[in-house]
């Protein structure tokens, strides 16, 4: 199996990294957490121009087709820059609508998703709450073999990550029923887990880079704390976890692209590894930054507080391990 990226894939990831690096994402995250979505929607439009959402949309609806490897690369960069919003939920909704087989629903939403004109939240087997329902143009709720569309929701609640605002969908109109709904939801969950794993991987790498930079500058006993053996070991453990997670994420993307029978198991394994690695990177960053790591004023807190919610989103580590074991 080939794990090396092509030149085009590397160039795509680097261009996305450069664009997001110049976008001032910490300010966007803080605005989103306060319920101000305008900066986030502006960034959303730029991501659409870069082709991110088209990676989950078929060509006949204005996308490039489902390209799981490129999608994983994109979400690694989105995680690296802590971009807020229901990014995973929107691409999962696109995968769900494409697999559902409803031409009317696909024609209504997929071209708008690819163009960045529609933000969707998908609630499918991930608990009773929808992410960013207040910012979404619609919420798709899967219950058994029925999918409902709703535009209303209960009170918005914050999670450990203030930028992950959840609400319980209310009411709704059934738009499709039958076995196709169940099959489409299973596919959407695979795509969501893959994208979330990639986000965790990018988040962990950003946290590690920031922590390495800090320990080179912070001194104790007149020497950088990064020269201490205990600090070196902690950073090495974090790097090893991230390095081991990356090929699992790429392998899962290839399995999804090939429609392999093992795709669900490989995606679950990747999500466990990347989620735990990202969470471990957050714990390392918090500890090695000392008291600074606990301050909300520090931009790094925006990354630290995302790690655990991402680890648990779209399947906790226990759920994903069970999926790996059951095959």
N, C-alpha and C positions, 0 to 999 in steps of 0.2 A: 504494500500500500504506500502511495506517495504522500508524504506529509509536507514537502517543500512547496512554498507558494510560488506562483508564476510571477513574472515581472509586472504584469498588469494588476494582479491582486495586491502586490506590495505597493505599487504606485497608488492604487485606489485607497488603501488604508492610510498611506502617508498623506495624501491630499485631504482626506477626511480629518486626520489628526491636525493638520495645519489649519484647516478651516475652523475647527472647534477651538483650537488654541487661541485663535484671534477673536472669539465670540464672547468672551467674558462670561463664561458659564456660571461662576459663583453668584454673580448678580442675578442671573436668570433663575437659578435654583432658589435663591432667597425670595424673589418675587413670586415664584410658583407656590412656595410654601405659604405665602401670605394670601393666596387666592387671586393673585394678579397674573393672568395668563397671557397677556399681550406679548411680553418679551419671549415667552416660551413658544407661542404660536409663530412668531417671526423666525425663530431658530428652526422650528419645525418645517417651515417653508423652504429654508435653505437646505435642510437635510433632504427634502424631497427633490430639490433641484440637483443635488449631488447623486440622486438615484437610490437612496437608501430604502424608501418604501416600495419602490418598483421592484426590488429584489424578491418580494413576496407576492407579486401580482403577475398574472399571465400576460404574454405579449398582446393578446387580442383585447386586453383591457388597459393597455398603455404601460405595462410594466416590462420586465425583462424575463419573466418566468421565475419560478422558485429556484434561487441559487443559494443553497444552504451555506456553502463555504464563504461566499462573499457576504452573506447575511451575518455569519458569525464574526467575520472581520469587522463589519460595520458596528456591531453591538459591542465588540471589544473596545473600539474607540469611543463609543457612547458611554460605556462604563468608565473608561479612563478619564473622561471629562465630566462625569457625573451629570449628564444631560437629564433633566426631569421630564415627566409626562408619561402617559400610557403607551410608550414606544413598543414594548413587548406585546401588549394587549392588542395594539392596532395591527401589527404584522401577523399575530396569531388569528385575529379576526379575518384578515385577508386570506390566510391559509384555510380557515374554516369555510368562508364563503366560496372559495374556489373549489374546494372538495365537495361542498354540499350539493352542487349540481342544479342550483336554482338560477336560471339565466336572468330572471328579473332582479333578484337580490344582488347577484354579481354585477350586473350592468349598472345598478344604482350606486353601489358603493366602491367597487374596485378601481374604476378610473379616478375617482375622487381621492382614494387612499394613495394611489401612485403619484398623483399631482400634489399631495400634501394639503388638500382642501378638506379632508375629512379626518377627524380623530374619533376612533372607536375604542370602547372598552369591552372586553370579553370576559364574562364570568362563566367558567366551565370547569366544574370540579375543583375549584380553588376556594371553597367557602362561600358564605352568603354575601360577601362584600365585593364591590367593583372598584377598581382603582381609578381615581380621577373622574368619577362619574359627572362631577360638576363641570369639568372641562371638555367632556366628550360630546360629540354631536349625537351619539346614540350609544346605548349599552345593549349588547346581545347577551342574553341569559340562557344558558343551556340547562334544562332540567330533564334528565332522562333522555327520551327520544323526541323532545320538543324544544324548540328555540323560540324565545320571545324577544321582541324589541321594545325597549322602553326609553323614555326621555325624562322620567322622573325618578327621584331618589330621596332617601331619608337624609338626616343630618350628616354633614361632612365631619369625619373624624380624622385626626392625625395619627400616624403610627410612630414607631421609633425614629423613622426618617420623616421629618416634617414635610418634605416634598412629596411623600407618598400619602396622598389624601384619599381615604376610602369612604364609601357610603353604600348603604344597602339599597339595591334597585327596588323600585316599587311598581306594582301594576305590570303593564306590558301587554302587547298583542302578539299572539302566536303567529309566526311567519313561516314555519316549516315543521313537519312532524315525520317520524318514521326512522327506520334503521340508518338512513343516510346521515341523519343528524348525529347519531352516536358515533359513526365512523369518522365523520368530519371533525367532531370534537376531539376524538383520540389523536387525529393528525395535528390539530391545532395545538393540543397540549404538548406534543413532541416539539413543534416549532417554538412554542413559548419556552419550554425548558432549555432548548438549545440556545436561544437568544439570551435567556437569563444567565445561563452558564457563561456565555461569552462576556456579558456585562460584568459578572463577578470577576472574571479573569482580568479584564481591563481595569476594573476598580482596584484589584489587588496590586497590579503592577504600578498604578499611580501612587498608591499608598506606600509601597516599598520604595519607589524613587524619591518621594518626598521625605521619607524617614532617613534614607541613606544620606541625602543632602543635609538634613538637620544634624545628624550625629557627627558629620564632618566639621560642623561649625560650633556646636555646643561644646564648651570645655568644662572640665572638672579636674582639679589638681593640676591645672595649667596644661592639660593635654586634651585633645578631642575625645569625647566619650566613645566615638567610633573605634578608637584604638583598644578599648577594653575587650577582653576575650568573651565575656558573657554577652556583650552587645553583638559582637561578630557572629557568635553562634546563633543568636536569635534571628538575625538578619539572614544568615545562611539557611536556616530551617524554613523561613518564609519564602526565600527564593526557590528552594528545592520543591516546595509544595506547588508553587505557581508553575515551575518548569514541568512538573509531572502532570499537571492539569491541562496544559496547553495541547499536547498531542491527543488527549482524550476528547477535547472539544473539537479538534479538527477531524478526528476519526468519526465522531458522532455526526458531524456535518456531512462527511462523505457517505455515511450510511443512509442518512435521510435523502441525500441527492440520488442515491442508487435505489431507493425504495427497498432496502435490505430488510429481511424479516427480523434481524437483530437490532434494527434502528432504535426501537423504544428502549431496549436494554442499554445500548451504547449511549444514548442521550441521557438516560438516568445516571449512568456511571460518570459521565462528564459533568453533570450538574452537581453531584455529590462532591467530586474532586475540586471543581472550580469554586463552588460555594464555600466549602471548608477552607480552601486556600485564601479566598478573598476575606473571609471572616478572620482567619488567622493573621492576615496582613493588617487588618484593622486593629486587632488586639496588640500587635507589635508596635504599630504606629502610636497607639494610645499610651502604651507603657514607656516607649523610648522618648516620646515628646514630654513626658512628665506632666506637670500641672497644666502646661499649655494645651495638651491634648483634650482636656475637659472643658475648654472654653468654646462657647458657640461663636464668639467673634472670630476665631481662627477658621479660615476657609477650609482647612483640612477636616474640620468636624463634619462638613457636608459630605465628605467621602466616608469618614468613619461610620457615620450613622446609617449609611446605606447598606453596609456589608451584611448585617444580620437579616434585615428584611429580604434582601436579594437571595440570601442562602435559603430562606424558607418559602419564597414565592414559587408558585407552580409546582409544589411538591417539596415537603420537608426532606432533610437528609434521610430520615427513617423511611419515608414513603419511597424515595428513589432507591434506597438500598433494597427494600423489599421488591421493587420492580426488577432490579438486577438479579436478585436471587431466584425469582419466580420465572425469569426468562420470557 
